[in-house]
């Protein structure tokens, strides 16, 4: 069912804010990008912007979620276009992993945001803790499945623990 009325407008505005914030933080960095600057980019006051997220931390989590969604979509696209002959070797996974690392070099502000929030989220009760815990579980599970596939194909040694290999990647 299509969203209507103010709820749909609110969702659209939230997406507009996240899109602008992704660009601003990627360009200027976590510390230099201000709520005021992001708000101005979407024709809101800082208080109006925070109405959609509740806090700067919640906005930052939304930025990282959007970044992950975009990166996941890009990785899925790359994996969809991989060579079927190499599909069961794990090479597509590792190539995509390296592409994400290369992409991160072009968006240092988002990497800075990720690192800063990850460090802060080590504290129990931090608003970003659940995001990082869930993200780690999902990435580790995906990596383990790909490593096991590569082991079955013989492109990774069988005697290596897939969980250990996955954890060494990130």
C-alpha positions as CSV (number, residue, x, y, z in Angstrom):
1,X,0.0,0.0,0.0
2,X,1.3,3.5,-0.9
3,X,2.1,5.9,1.9
4,X,-0.1,9.0,1.9
5,X,-0.2,12.4,3.6
6,X,2.1,13.8,6.1
7,X,3.6,10.4,7.0
8,X,4.8,10.0,3.4
9,X,6.1,13.5,3.4
10,X,8.0,12.9,6.6
11,X,9.6,9.8,5.2
12,X,10.6,11.7,2.1
13,X,12.1,14.5,4.1
14,X,14.0,12.1,6.3
15,X,15.4,10.4,3.2
16,X,16.4,13.9,1.8
17,X,18.1,14.7,5.1
18,X,20.0,11.4,5.1
19,X,21.1,11.9,1.5
20,X,22.4,15.4,2.2
21,X,24.1,14.3,5.4
22,X,25.8,11.4,3.5
23,X,27.3,13.9,1.0
24,X,28.2,16.5,3.6
25,X,29.8,14.1,6.1
26,X,31.7,12.3,3.2
27,X,33.1,15.6,2.1
28,X,33.7,17.4,5.3
29,X,34.1,14.7,7.9
30,X,32.3,13.8,11.1
31,X,33.7,16.6,13.2
32,X,33.4,19.4,10.7
33,X,29.9,18.5,9.4
34,X,27.4,20.3,11.6
35,X,23.7,19.7,12.2
36,X,23.2,23.3,11.1
37,X,25.0,22.8,7.8
38,X,23.0,19.6,7.1
39,X,19.8,21.4,8.1
40,X,20.5,24.3,5.8
41,X,21.1,21.9,2.9
42,X,17.5,20.7,3.3
43,X,15.8,24.0,4.2
44,X,15.3,23.2,7.9
45,X,16.4,24.6,11.1
46,X,18.7,22.5,13.3
47,X,15.8,21.8,15.6
48,X,13.6,20.9,12.7
49,X,16.2,18.4,11.4
50,X,16.6,16.8,14.8
51,X,12.8,16.4,15.0
52,X,13.2,13.7,12.4
53,X,16.0,11.8,14.3
54,X,15.8,12.9,17.9
55,X,19.6,13.4,18.3
56,X,22.8,13.9,16.5
57,X,23.8,10.3,17.4
58,X,20.6,9.0,15.8
59,X,21.2,11.0,12.7
60,X,24.8,9.6,12.5
61,X,23.4,6.0,12.9
62,X,20.9,6.7,10.1
63,X,23.8,8.0,7.9
64,X,25.8,4.8,8.5
65,X,22.7,2.6,7.9
66,X,22.2,4.4,4.6
67,X,25.8,4.1,3.7
68,X,25.7,0.3,4.4
69,X,22.5,0.0,2.3
70,X,24.1,1.8,-0.6
71,X,27.4,-0.2,-0.3
72,X,25.4,-3.5,0.1
73,X,23.5,-2.6,-3.1
74,X,26.7,-1.8,-4.9
75,X,28.3,-5.1,-3.7
76,X,25.2,-7.1,-4.7
77,X,25.4,-5.5,-8.2
78,X,29.1,-6.5,-8.4
79,X,28.4,-10.0,-7.2
80,X,25.5,-10.4,-9.6
81,X,27.9,-9.6,-12.5
82,X,30.7,-11.9,-11.4
83,X,32.0,-14.7,-13.5
84,X,29.9,-17.8,-13.0
85,X,33.0,-20.0,-13.4
86,X,34.5,-18.2,-10.3
87,X,31.2,-17.9,-8.5
88,X,31.8,-20.8,-6.2
89,X,35.4,-20.0,-5.4
90,X,34.9,-17.0,-3.1
91,X,36.9,-14.7,-5.5
92,X,33.8,-12.5,-6.1
93,X,33.4,-12.0,-2.3
94,X,37.1,-11.0,-1.9
95,X,37.1,-8.8,-5.0
96,X,34.0,-7.0,-3.7
97,X,35.5,-6.7,-0.2
98,X,38.6,-5.0,-1.8
99,X,36.3,-2.7,-3.9
100,X,34.5,-1.6,-0.7
101,X,37.9,-0.8,0.8
102,X,38.9,1.2,-2.3
103,X,35.6,3.1,-2.2
104,X,36.1,3.9,1.5
105,X,39.4,5.7,0.5
106,X,37.2,8.1,-1.5
107,X,34.9,9.0,1.4
108,X,37.2,9.6,4.4
109,X,34.5,11.6,6.2
110,X,32.2,8.6,6.3
111,X,35.1,6.3,7.4
112,X,35.8,8.9,10.2
113,X,32.2,8.8,11.2
114,X,32.2,5.0,11.3
115,X,35.4,4.8,13.4
116,X,34.3,7.5,15.8
117,X,30.8,6.0,16.4
118,X,32.3,2.4,16.6
119,X,34.6,3.6,19.3
120,X,31.8,5.4,21.2
121,X,29.5,2.4,20.8
122,X,31.9,0.2,22.9
123,X,30.3,1.9,25.9
124,X,27.3,0.0,27.1
125,X,24.1,1.9,26.6
126,X,25.4,4.0,23.7
127,X,22.7,4.5,21.0
128,X,24.9,3.1,18.2
129,X,25.8,-0.1,20.1
130,X,23.0,-2.1,18.7
131,X,23.8,-1.0,15.1
132,X,27.4,-2.1,15.4
133,X,26.5,-5.4,17.1
134,X,24.0,-6.3,14.4
135,X,26.2,-5.2,11.6
136,X,29.1,-7.3,12.9
137,X,26.9,-10.4,13.1
138,X,25.6,-10.0,9.6
139,X,29.0,-9.3,8.1
140,X,30.6,-12.2,9.9
141,X,27.9,-14.6,8.9
142,X,28.1,-13.5,5.2
143,X,31.9,-13.8,5.3
144,X,31.8,-17.2,6.9
145,X,29.4,-18.5,4.3
146,X,31.6,-17.2,1.4
147,X,34.8,-18.6,3.0
148,X,33.1,-22.0,3.4
149,X,32.1,-21.9,-0.3
150,X,35.7,-21.1,-1.2
151,X,37.0,-23.9,1.0
152,X,34.6,-26.4,-0.8
153,X,35.9,-25.2,-4.1
154,X,39.5,-25.7,-2.9
155,X,40.5,-22.0,-3.3
156,X,41.0,-21.6,0.5
157,X,42.7,-24.2,2.6
158,X,40.3,-26.6,4.4
159,X,42.3,-26.5,7.7
160,X,41.5,-22.8,8.3
161,X,38.7,-21.9,10.6
162,X,36.2,-19.8,8.6
163,X,35.3,-17.8,11.6
164,X,38.9,-16.9,12.2
165,X,39.4,-16.0,8.6
166,X,36.3,-13.8,8.6
167,X,37.4,-12.0,11.8
168,X,40.8,-11.2,10.3
169,X,39.1,-9.4,7.4
170,X,37.6,-6.7,9.6
